[in-house]
Amino acid sequence: MLTQILSTLLPVFLIAGAGAFYGRFRTPDIQGLNTLNMELFVPMLVFAVLADQKAPLQEYAPLALGAAVIVLGSGLLLWPVARALKLDIRTFLPPMMFNNSGNMGIPLLVLAFGEAALPAAVVLFIVEMLLHFSVGLYMLSPNTPLWRLLRLPIVIASIAGLAVNLGGVPLPGWLLEALNMLGGVCIPLMLFALGVRMLDVDFSDWKLGLLGAVACPASGLLLAWPLVYMLDLPGLQLPALLVFAALPPAVLNYIVAEQYQQEPHKVASLVLIGNLGSLAVIPLVLGWIFAAGYG
């Protein structure tokens, strides 16, 4: 079991570590890389996975529901905590709700459970992203029009992929192969960019970051535990939901907070220390999953 956990986590942290190492001696255009990833490679991966007829997406509706409950429920669960500690709701809650389902979640699930887990990983990522760019943006700026969500490449790719899959439209093998090759670029690039981005933040608000490192996975797992029994998830969907619930805050929270000037230094600490904390949390969760025979 230890070997399985290490073989899952070591590639994740080695690639992120390579990004951090490279970023210390060079100044790569991470914003440009992230833009390319989010506008081309990730949408290609999303479309390829969703459009593939081998992935019966109707079976993933309970998983999508579970992911939405975890994301939104984490905010409701931790709202009294934030109020009691007199924390700014708009600073603390979004990182607790919107987790690293892209940079860490997709590679982690694929490495842990194989390519068969990719559709579940993508479904979880799409749910988290859609909620982040709707509910999350509304939390930071209530005047943001939600119709802007429809202009995002990942949303366009999701709608197109769902239409192709549910409509039973067959795609030629060579096209799917090309899309999968393009989409495959995004997974290591996400991890590499995560490593570089970590160099930009500091530990000035380490107490808040430490609180978030505990509260984020704790709230997610607390919500996921009853969902496992209520939703009766088949196959790899069950362990995928548990890993999703334990993921740390997404790096995107820092980027969005910077854009809206919502105490980005505090959000940076929540993201950085939360992701460092996952070094301890994720092995424990994977160990639990493998020991229970879920994986």
C-alpha positions as CSV (number, residue, x, y, z in Angstrom):
1,M,0.0,0.0,0.0
2,L,2.9,2.4,0.9
3,T,4.4,1.7,-2.5
4,Q,1.1,2.5,-4.2
5,I,0.7,5.8,-2.3
6,L,4.3,6.8,-3.1
7,S,4.0,5.9,-6.8
8,T,0.9,8.1,-6.9
9,L,2.3,11.1,-5.1
10,L,5.9,11.2,-6.0
11,P,5.3,12.1,-9.7
12,V,2.9,14.9,-8.6
13,F,5.3,16.5,-6.3
14,L,8.4,15.9,-8.4
15,I,6.9,17.7,-11.4
16,A,5.7,20.6,-9.1
17,G,9.2,20.6,-7.6
18,A,10.7,20.8,-11.0
19,G,8.6,23.9,-11.6
20,A,9.7,25.4,-8.4
21,F,13.4,24.6,-9.1
22,Y,13.2,26.1,-12.6
23,G,11.3,29.1,-11.4
24,R,14.0,29.9,-8.8
25,F,16.6,30.4,-11.6
26,R,14.4,31.6,-14.4
27,T,11.3,33.8,-14.7
28,P,9.0,31.8,-17.0
29,D,5.8,33.5,-18.2
30,I,3.5,31.5,-15.9
31,Q,0.5,33.8,-16.7
32,G,1.0,33.0,-20.4
33,L,1.3,29.3,-19.7
34,N,-1.8,29.3,-17.6
35,T,-3.7,31.2,-20.3
36,L,-2.6,28.7,-22.9
37,N,-3.5,25.8,-20.6
38,M,-7.0,27.2,-19.7
39,E,-7.9,28.3,-23.2
40,L,-6.5,25.4,-25.3
41,F,-5.1,22.3,-23.6
42,V,-7.6,21.9,-20.7
43,P,-10.7,22.5,-23.0
44,M,-9.2,19.9,-25.5
45,L,-8.9,17.4,-22.7
46,V,-12.4,18.2,-21.4
47,F,-13.9,17.9,-24.9
48,A,-12.1,14.7,-25.7
49,V,-13.1,13.0,-22.4
50,L,-16.7,14.1,-22.6
51,A,-17.2,13.4,-26.3
52,D,-15.7,9.9,-26.1
53,Q,-18.6,7.4,-26.5
54,K,-16.8,5.0,-24.2
55,A,-17.6,7.3,-21.2
56,P,-21.3,6.9,-20.4
57,L,-21.8,10.3,-18.9
58,Q,-25.3,9.6,-17.6
59,E,-23.6,7.5,-14.9
60,Y,-21.7,10.5,-13.6
61,A,-24.7,12.6,-12.6
62,P,-24.6,11.4,-8.9
63,L,-20.8,12.2,-8.8
64,A,-21.4,15.7,-10.2
65,L,-24.1,16.2,-7.6
66,G,-21.8,15.0,-4.8
67,A,-19.0,17.4,-6.0
68,A,-21.5,20.3,-6.0
69,V,-22.6,19.5,-2.4
70,I,-19.0,19.3,-1.2
71,V,-18.1,22.7,-2.8
72,L,-21.1,24.6,-1.7
73,G,-21.5,22.7,1.6
74,S,-17.9,23.6,2.6
75,G,-18.8,27.2,2.4
76,L,-22.0,26.8,4.5
77,L,-20.1,24.6,7.0
78,L,-17.2,27.0,7.5
79,W,-19.3,30.2,7.4
80,P,-19.9,30.2,11.2
81,V,-16.2,29.5,11.8
82,A,-15.2,32.5,9.7
83,R,-17.8,34.7,11.5
84,A,-16.7,33.5,14.9
85,L,-13.0,34.2,14.1
86,K,-13.9,37.6,12.5
87,L,-12.4,36.6,9.2
88,D,-13.4,38.3,5.9
89,I,-15.9,35.9,4.3
90,R,-14.8,36.8,0.8
91,T,-11.1,36.1,1.7
92,F,-11.5,32.8,3.7
93,L,-14.4,30.9,2.2
94,P,-13.6,30.7,-1.6
95,P,-10.3,28.9,-1.0
96,M,-12.1,26.5,1.3
97,M,-14.8,25.8,-1.3
98,F,-12.9,25.7,-4.6
99,N,-10.2,23.1,-4.4
100,N,-7.2,22.1,-6.6
101,S,-9.2,19.7,-8.8
102,G,-7.2,20.7,-11.9
103,N,-3.6,21.2,-11.0
104,M,-3.5,18.3,-8.5
105,G,-6.9,16.5,-8.7
106,I,-6.7,15.3,-12.3
107,P,-3.1,14.0,-12.2
108,L,-3.5,12.5,-8.8
109,L,-6.6,10.5,-9.7
110,V,-5.1,9.3,-12.9
111,L,-1.9,8.2,-11.2
112,A,-3.7,6.6,-8.3
113,F,-6.4,4.7,-10.2
114,G,-5.3,4.7,-13.9
115,E,-6.8,6.2,-17.0
116,A,-10.2,4.7,-16.1
117,A,-10.5,7.5,-13.5
118,L,-10.0,10.3,-16.0
119,P,-13.7,10.8,-16.8
120,A,-14.6,11.1,-13.1
121,A,-11.6,13.5,-12.6
122,V,-12.8,15.7,-15.5
123,V,-16.4,15.7,-14.2
124,L,-15.2,16.8,-10.8
125,F,-13.0,19.5,-12.3
126,I,-15.8,20.8,-14.5
127,V,-18.2,21.0,-11.5
128,E,-15.6,22.9,-9.4
129,M,-14.7,25.2,-12.3
130,L,-18.3,26.1,-13.2
131,L,-19.1,26.8,-9.5
132,H,-15.9,28.9,-9.1
133,F,-16.7,31.1,-12.1
134,S,-20.3,31.6,-11.1
135,V,-20.8,31.3,-7.3
136,G,-17.2,32.2,-6.6
137,L,-17.1,35.3,-8.7
138,Y,-20.4,36.4,-7.4
139,M,-19.1,36.1,-3.8
140,L,-16.2,38.5,-4.7
141,S,-18.2,40.8,-7.0
142,P,-22.0,40.5,-6.9
143,N,-22.2,42.8,-9.9
144,T,-20.3,40.4,-12.2
145,P,-22.8,39.2,-15.0
146,L,-23.1,35.4,-14.9
147,W,-23.5,35.3,-18.7
148,R,-19.7,35.8,-19.0
149,L,-19.5,32.2,-17.8
150,L,-20.6,31.1,-21.3
151,R,-17.6,32.8,-22.9
152,L,-15.1,30.6,-21.1
153,P,-13.4,28.0,-23.4
154,I,-13.8,25.3,-20.8
155,V,-17.5,25.9,-20.6
156,I,-17.8,25.9,-24.5
157,A,-15.8,22.7,-24.6
158,S,-18.0,21.1,-21.9
159,I,-21.2,21.9,-23.7
160,A,-19.8,20.7,-27.0
161,G,-18.5,17.5,-25.5
162,L,-21.7,16.7,-23.7
163,A,-23.7,17.4,-26.9
164,V,-21.5,15.0,-28.9
165,N,-21.7,12.3,-26.2
166,L,-25.3,12.4,-25.3
167,G,-26.3,12.9,-29.0
168,G,-24.4,9.7,-29.9
169,V,-22.3,11.5,-32.5
170,P,-19.3,9.3,-33.4
171,L,-15.9,11.0,-33.8
172,P,-13.1,9.5,-35.9
173,G,-10.3,7.8,-33.9
174,W,-7.6,10.1,-35.4
175,L,-9.5,13.2,-34.2
176,L,-9.9,11.8,-30.6
177,E,-6.2,10.8,-30.6
178,A,-5.2,14.3,-31.6
179,L,-7.4,15.9,-29.0
180,N,-6.1,13.5,-26.3
181,M,-2.5,14.3,-27.2
182,L,-3.2,18.1,-27.0
183,G,-5.2,17.6,-23.7
184,G,-2.5,15.4,-22.3
185,V,-0.2,18.4,-22.3
186,C,-2.3,20.1,-19.6
187,I,-1.7,17.6,-16.8
188,P,2.1,18.0,-16.4
189,L,1.9,21.7,-17.3
190,M,-0.6,22.3,-14.5
191,L,1.7,20.7,-12.0
192,F,4.8,22.6,-13.3
193,A,2.9,25.9,-13.2
194,L,1.8,25.1,-9.6
195,G,5.4,24.7,-8.6
196,V,6.5,28.0,-10.1
197,R,3.5,29.8,-8.7
198,M,4.3,28.7,-5.2
199,L,7.5,30.8,-5.2
200,D,5.4,34.0,-5.5
201,V,3.8,33.7,-2.0
202,D,5.1,34.0,1.5
203,F,4.2,32.8,5.0
204,S,3.3,36.2,6.4
205,D,-0.2,35.0,7.3
206,W,0.8,31.5,8.4
207,K,-1.8,31.2,11.1
208,L,-4.6,31.8,8.7
209,G,-2.9,29.4,6.2
210,L,-2.6,26.7,8.8
211,L,-6.3,27.1,9.7
212,G,-7.2,26.7,6.1
213,A,-4.9,23.7,5.6
214,V,-6.9,21.9,8.3
215,A,-10.4,23.3,7.5
216,C,-10.4,22.8,3.8
217,P,-9.9,19.0,3.7
218,A,-11.8,18.5,7.0
219,S,-14.9,20.2,5.8
220,G,-14.8,18.3,2.4
221,L,-14.3,14.9,4.0
222,L,-17.0,15.6,6.6
223,L,-19.5,16.2,3.8
224,A,-18.2,13.4,1.6
225,W,-18.6,10.7,4.2
226,P,-22.4,10.6,4.2
227,L,-22.6,11.2,0.5
228,V,-20.7,8.0,-0.1
229,Y,-23.7,6.1,1.4
230,M,-26.4,8.3,0.1
231,L,-25.3,8.4,-3.6
232,D,-24.2,4.7,-3.9
233,L,-21.4,5.7,-6.3
234,P,-20.2,2.9,-8.6
235,G,-16.6,1.8,-9.3
236,L,-13.9,4.5,-9.2
237,Q,-16.4,7.3,-8.6
238,L,-16.4,6.6,-4.9
239,P,-12.7,7.0,-4.3
240,A,-12.6,9.9,-6.8
241,L,-15.1,11.8,-4.7
242,L,-13.1,11.1,-1.5
243,V,-9.9,12.4,-3.0
244,F,-11.8,15.4,-4.4
245,A,-13.1,16.2,-0.9
246,A,-9.5,16.1,0.5
247,L,-7.9,18.4,-2.1
248,P,-6.3,21.7,-1.0
249,P,-7.3,25.2,-2.2
250,A,-6.9,25.8,-5.9
251,V,-4.1,28.2,-7.0
252,L,-6.8,29.9,-9.1
253,N,-8.1,31.4,-5.8
254,Y,-5.0,33.4,-5.5
255,I,-5.2,34.6,-9.1
256,V,-8.8,35.6,-8.8
257,A,-8.2,37.4,-5.4
258,E,-5.4,39.3,-7.0
259,Q,-7.6,40.3,-9.9
260,Y,-10.4,41.6,-7.5
261,Q,-7.9,42.9,-4.9
262,Q,-9.5,40.7,-2.2
263,E,-6.6,40.5,0.3
264,P,-4.4,38.5,-2.2
265,H,-1.6,38.1,0.4
266,K,-3.9,36.2,2.8
267,V,-5.4,34.1,0.0
268,A,-1.8,33.3,-1.1
269,S,-1.0,32.0,2.4
270,L,-4.2,29.9,2.4
271,V,-3.2,28.4,-1.0
272,L,0.4,27.8,-0.3
273,I,0.1,26.3,3.2
274,G,-2.9,24.4,2.2
275,N,-1.1,22.7,-0.7
276,L,1.9,22.0,1.5
277,G,-0.5,20.5,4.1
278,S,-1.7,18.1,1.4
279,L,1.7,16.4,1.7
280,A,0.3,15.0,4.9
281,V,-3.4,14.8,4.2
282,I,-3.4,13.2,0.7
283,P,-1.3,10.2,1.7
284,L,-3.6,9.6,4.7
285,V,-6.7,9.7,2.5
286,L,-5.2,7.5,-0.1
287,G,-4.1,5.0,2.6
288,W,-7.6,4.9,3.9
289,I,-9.0,4.4,0.4
290,F,-6.7,1.6,-0.5
291,A,-7.0,-0.1,3.0
292,A,-10.8,0.0,2.7
293,G,-10.6,-1.6,-0.8
294,Y,-12.2,1.4,-2.5
295,G,-9.4,1.9,-5.1
